[in-house]
Amino acid sequence: MAIAAPARAEEGPPKPAPQAEHGISLLAGYGAGERFEDDTKNRYGFALGARVGLTFAAPRLYLGLSFLHFSGYDEPSQKVHVSTLDGELGYELRLLQDRLLLRPQLLLGLAQPATIQPDNAGYPLAVHWAPGVLLGVRFTPVLFSAEYRRDFIPARWPSAHSVLFGCGLML
């Protein structure tokens, strides 16, 4: 004896399981450095860089790697700039059918603050960390992002407020 159960119309075909996403972005922005000792000039300035990362399907944990070069300033008596290489950890919140992405994140890595003068040059490595938040808009597979972060380099270098804009792919 067989019993037939009526099919529910709202079930439809099964949805595919969410997959991890890989991302790559080019970054550009500006870091507004705080005053440092007697130097009133901005040691950060315009920034260019790149980011690669992976977002897991569940939970939406993000792991990435980023590189940024802040141009600092250049004058006859000295040239000052800083580069950062960071590991990134964040959590993505997806809104509006995955079109809007909000990612609180923490970056931790190394910075190379450089001060070059006619009589000497310094290229030390220092610890760098930066808490921040990224807001992205997705037009699959393209991602446009805007990001605020607070850069800290404790080894005799000023902190900065940085704003970055990115354009990349999420696959």
Secondary structure, DSSP 8 states (H G I E B T S, - for coil): --------TTT-S-------EEEEEEEEEEEEE--BTTB-S-SSEEEEEEEEEEE-SSS-EEEEEEEEEEEEEEETTEEEEEEEEEEEEEE-EEETTTTEEEEEEEEEEEEEEEEEETTEEE---EEEEEEEEEEEEEETTEEEEEEEEEEB-TTT---EEEEEEEEEEE-
